[in-house]
Amino acid sequence: MLHVTLKCCRLDGTAGRRRNGAPPGRAGLAVLIFASGCIAAFLGEARIASAHGVVGQRFFPATLSTDDPFVADEVSLPTVSHRKTSVDPSVKETNIDFDFAKRITPDFGVVMGYGWTHLDQRAPHNPSGFGNFEITGQWQFLRNDAHEAVAMIGLSGEIGGTGAQRVGADGFTTLTPTFYFGKGAGDLPETMNWLRPIAVTGTLGYSIPTRGHTSTVVVDPDTGDVSLDIERHSNAIQYGLAVEYSVPYLTANIQDLGLPSWMNRLTPLVEFSFTQPVDSRFGEQTTGTINPGIIWSGQTMQLGIEAIIPMTRATGKNVGLIAQVHFYLDDLLPQTLGRPLFGGR
């Protein structure tokens, strides 16, 4: 007997390619890597980064859960996230991701990303493997120092078949054209000084799978019945926003509160990240999280940590965690990897 089953692919990326679940040994290794970065940061120089993400008097740190609107020379090594993505059956997902950004010219750059995933399913076999390779081309077309404004467009591709299907990597490519923006409030009047450290960055993208559906023949081992499992892949709108309050900006441009030096380099922030299907005929639902956290920025690196709080029913109910060690190559290696390939610094 032949049965046909229709189902939709997950739009939040939590069940496969990126974000979260590891046994204690692997999770401990991830924590050790992050802690090592923390120690290196506080033993190193304590100045605020002067090149990456600077517009006028405003420094925009690299955000963790959404993309910031800058072409840059930088590396995230690693970004570690952990979250329980399913209750029945129970699935905990851990991701350790690597991203490398390189300027080709002062205004055009590429970003490459690859990540390892472990799924703890409380089963005899808990799969691990790499997700699909991702590459993004970006063009920064606006940088207004007076108004602390910046904008960029990009096209990213998740290359199908470059990751392990056992951890949810798709066998097809997904393309996502994206608009990125950032705006600081430093041009507000001095009567609103306490609002001037605020800045926002955001993204708006449209993901386009190159395959509308995937069909898989499934044979029931008990009855021998054959069924055709059809998984739908719909286009989706991806949007994100980060709201930041820059203590470095407050200290340098408004008022020095006499805080300890390490506190003068903190940026509290809240990030919002959502994916909304364009067509919900096959049961797709909007997924999204709100991620409150904090970033410490030094001269050559930054450290960040955020909670991952589900905002929709389809995203689940469990809170997760994401942490990142991020290096500014334009300050670490200004004469080699830290400069554009063409067009000077």
N, C-alpha and C positions, 0 to 999 in steps of 0.2 A: 504494500500500500504506500502511496506517495502522499506526503503532507507538505504543505508550504507554510513557512513561518516568516512573518514580517517583523522586523525590529529596527529601531533607529540607533545610530551611533551616538555615543556620548559627546556632548559639545563642550564640556568643561575641561577635558584633558586629564581628569583625575584618575581615570581607570586604566590608563596606559602610559602614554608617552611621557608625561611630566607630572610631577608632584607625588609623592609620598608613600612608606612602610618597611622597616628592616628589623631583623633579629638583633638582639642586644650587641653582638659582636660588631656588626656592620654599623649600627647606629653609634656605638662607642667610637668607632674610627672616625665617623663624620664629625662628632663632637670634638674629638682630639684635633682634627684638622682646623676646625673653626677656632678652638682655644689657642692653638699655636699662632694663628693670625692675630688674635687679640694681643698676645704677649709681644709679638713683633711690632705691632702698632704702637704700644705704649713705651716700648724701649727705643723706638725710632724717633724721628723728628716730629715736632708737635705743632707744625705750622699748617694752616689751611691750604688745601690744594689751590694752585694759582692758575692752572691752565684749563683743566677739564671743566666744562659746564659753566663758564664764566660769561656773563652778559652785563656790561656796565659794572656796577658795584655788587652785582648779585652772583653768588655761587649756587648752582643747582647740583646737589649730590645725585649720584646714580641711584635710581629707585630699584626696589627689589621685585615687586610684583607687576609693575607696568614698565614700559620702556620710556626713557627720558629722551628729549628732542635734540640730541647732539650727535654729530659724527665725531668720533674720538679714537684715540689709541688707548685701549684699556683691556683688562682681562678680569673676569670673575672666576675665582679659583679657590674654593668651590662656592656654589649656591646649594644649600642643603635644605630640604623640606620634608616634613613628615605629617601625615594626617590619615585618620581612619576614613576611608572613602565609601565603605559599605558596611551595613549592619547584618543583613541576612542575604547571602552569607557574609561573615565578617571578613573584611579586607583592610589591611593597613598598608599604606604605600609610602615608601621612602625614595626620594630622588636625590642624586648627587650630580649636579649639572656644571658644565664648563662652557664659558662664552668668551670669545676673542673678537675684539673690534679693531679695525685697522682703517686709517684714513688713506685713501688713494690720492686725493687732492685735498686742499683745505676744506672743501665743501661737499665732497663725495667720499663715502666710505662703505665698507662691507662688515657684516657681523656674522660670525659662524658659531653655531652652538651644537653641543652634543651632550647627552646625559645618560646616566645609568639608573635603572629602576629595580627595586625589589618589592615584590608583593607578598605580604605575610597573610596567608589565607587560612591558617590553622588547619592545614591539610597535609597529607604526606609529601606533597611536592609544592614548594613555594617558589614560583618562577622569579628569575632575575635576568636582566639583559639590558642592552642599550636601546634607547629610543631612536627615532629617525633623526638623521642629520638635518640641520636647519641652516639656511644661509639667507641673508637679507642685504639688499642694496639700498643705500640711503643718500638723499640729496638734501642738504640744509640750504634753504633758499631765503631765510629771513633771520637777521640778528640785529635787533635795534637796542643799542646800549642805553639810550635816554629813557626808554620805556621798559627796559628789562624784558624784552619780548623776543621769542625765538620760535621758528617753525621749520618743519622738515616733512618730506614725503619719502616713502620707502615701499619696496616690494619684497616680501619674504616668501620663501619656499620651504616647506617641509618635504624633503625628498623621500618619496615612498619606497619601501623595500630596503632601506638602509639600516633599519632597526629590527629588533626581535618581535615577532608577532605574539610570542608567549607573554609579553608584558604590554600588549596592546598597540604596538607600532603598526600603523596602517601600511598596506601594500601599494598605496597610490599617493600621488603628490597633491598637496594642498597649497594653493597660492593665496596670499593675503596682501593686497595693497593697503597701505596705512598712512594716515595723516597724524603727525605728532606736533604738539605745541607746548609752549611754556610761557608763563607771564608772572613777573614779580610785582609786588605792590609798592615798590620804592618810589614811584612817581606820585603817590598820594601826598596831599599837603601835610605840612609839619604838625598841624593840629590833630592829625590821625597817626602820630608817630608809632603807637603801639601796634598798629595794623600793618605798617610798612614791612616788617620781616616776613609777612605771609607771601607765599608763592604757590602757584598751581602748575602742574604739568598734566598732560592728558594724551590719549590716543583714540583714534577712531578708524577701525579697519573692517574689511569685508572679506571673509574667507571663502574660497572657491575650491571645493574638492574637484579633482580631475576625473573622478568616477562617481556616478550617481548612486550606485549601489554595489554591494558585493554579495555574490551567491555562493553558498557552501552546502555541499551534499553531506547529510548526517545520517548515519546508519545506527539504529537502536540495537545495542548488543544483545538485548534479551528477546526481542520480537523479530528482529531482522527488517523492520519497517524502515523505509527510506524517506527522509524528509528533506526539503529544500529550504535552507535558512537564508533569508534575504535581509541584509542589513543596509538601511538607507543612509546616505550621506548628503545632508542638505547644506546649502549656503548659509552663512551666519554673519551677523554683525557683531564685532568685538569692540568693546569700548572700555576705557579705563580712565581714572582720574586720581591724582595724588595732590593732597593739600598739605603744605609744609609750613612750619614756623622756624625760621632760621635764627638760632642764637648767635652764630657768627655774624650775621648781618646786623642784628640788634647791637652787639658789642662794638662793631667797627663803625657803624653809621648813625646810631641813635643814642645809646647810653651804655656805658660800661657798668654793669651791676656789681663788679667786684667778685664774680664767681670764680671758682677754681678753674685753672686753665683747661682741664679736660672737659668741663661743662660748657666752656665757651665754644667748643667745637661740635656741639650736639644739634641735631635737627629732628625734633619730633615730627611725625607725619602720620597721615591716614591715607591708605590707598584703597581704591574701589576698582574691581575688575569683573566684567560681565561678558557673557556670550549669549546672544539671542538669535534663535533660528529664524530664518526668513520665512520658511514654510513649516508649519507644525502639523501637517496632515498625518504624519507617521508617528506622532507622539513626542516629538522633540520638545524640550522645555528650556526656558531661560535658566542659566546657571550663573552664580556670581558669589564673590566674597568681599568682605571689608577687612582690611589688614592694617590695624594700628601698630605703630612701632617707632623705632628711633634709629638714627644713623650718626655715627661718630666719624668725622672727616679729618684726616691728617694731610701731610704734604704729598705723600706718595701712595696712600691707600685709604680705604674707608672700611668700616665694619657696620653691618646693619642687622637688625633682627625685628621680626614682625609676627604677630599672631595671624592665623588664617581663620576667619569667622564666616561660616556659610550664611548667605543672605536669602536663598530661595530653597524651597522644599526639594527641588531636584538636585541641589548641591549637597544635601545631607544635613546632619545636625552636629557633627563633631568638629571641635576646634582643633586646628593644627598649628604648626610652627614653621617659619622659614628664616634662615640666617645666611649671611653672605660675607665673604671676604673679597674685596674688590681693589684692584691695583690700577693706578694711573701710569701708563707707560710713558706718557709725554713728560712726566717728572722723573720716573725711574731711569728711562733710557732715552734722553732727549735727542741724541745724535744718531740713533739707530731705529729701533722699533717705535719710538715715541714721536716720530715726525712723518708727515705725508710722503708717499713715494714720489709724488710730483708736485711742484708748485711751492716748495719751501715749507717753512714751519707754519 
